[in-house]
Amino acid sequence: MKGLIPVGLVVAILFSVQIVLSFERPPMSSVQQGFRGTGMVETYNPREAEELAEINQPPESFGPLEPGGDKASDVYENVQVLGHLSDDEFIGLMALITEWVSPEEGCAYCHNEDNLASDEVYAKGVARRMIEMTWNVNANWTDHVKDTGVTCYTCHRGQPQPQYAWYSETGPAQQTGGFSQSRNNQNVATEVAAYSSLPYDALDRLLAAEGEIRVQPRNGLPIFGQTGSSIQDTEVTYSLMMYMSESLGVNCTFCHNSRAFYKWDESAPQRVRAWHGIQMVRNLNQEYVVPLKPVIPEEHLGVSGDIAKVGCNTCHQGINKPLYGAKMLPDALPLSGPPQ
């Protein structure tokens, strides 16, 4: 019995150290975002802000792509998406995409280097669809991306797969049986739910599917999964909000007026832009990303067999404007939209 006391003491000390290290030390900084007296203040850690600034720098600019030469489709074989570009624009854009997505693997990440026209490498077909997805964002979702636009680098940051793409959460591999086995996909510490007890499948319900994002019910007796505003549905909404807050590095008051969270006419303009962002992410997952699952190698799928999907953090990566609003699109105008 005496031997158990030191062990318990060591565990308690380690647990206490872990708790202390999880807190952010002062001093903290704050910025008033709205009317005084409404609590619309953004609190942030200046040390974390410095780290985020260091890792969210845009790549070196090589200037805009200049047209020149014959059409790419007349010069090269099997150019299905970018054949309308001139030879110079096509080669320049290929060089940029290689630098943004696969700087270490080079052209071989998408191409058979002995036969560049071949489609045998699965990543080449994926890249075509991703170019079309980028066109869609820049041409049709300006309510969210404005005139800043996006490029491959916005998500990839020099990696073949974006670091902050997400897979479906499956919950614990083992748990107790009986009544306690029904967790309702929550009460498990997961990163996506900010390590809270909130549901960990909010992204599947609300960013990959058309779930209703609501807190207030439409009737007096809401039913889970039917009205979109039962207590359980509200918890899913809060889980998504936690994910968005972490993804953008902001507080709730970045979008909402703390006096009346539900009122759109008293919310910050960012709330409307965030709404468009949610609709955009759903569109990208449903129309571009998820349909690619059949061509993705099994080793690149999640534990539940799903493909990596896009979310707020895929682009934002901890800041409210990806790459602090750096406009990279002028250097890659062929990505601004499909050929007219």
Secondary structure, DSSP 8 states (H G I E B T S, - for coil): -TTHHHHHHHHHHHHHHHHHHHS--S--EEEE-S-TTTT-EEEE-HHHHHHHHHH-------------SSBHHHHSSS--SSTTSBHHHHHHHHHHHHHHH-TTTGGGGTSBTTBTT---SHHHHHHHHHHHHHHHHHHH-HHHHTTT---HHHHHTTSSS-TT-B------SS---GGGG--TT-SS--GGGTTSSS-S-HHHHHTSS-----SS-SSSS--TTTSS-SHHHHHHHHHHHHHHHHHHT--GGGTS-TT-TT-GGGS-THHHHHHHHHHHHHHHIIIIIGGGGGGS-GGGS-TTS---B--HHHHHTTSSSGGGG---GGGGGGGSS---
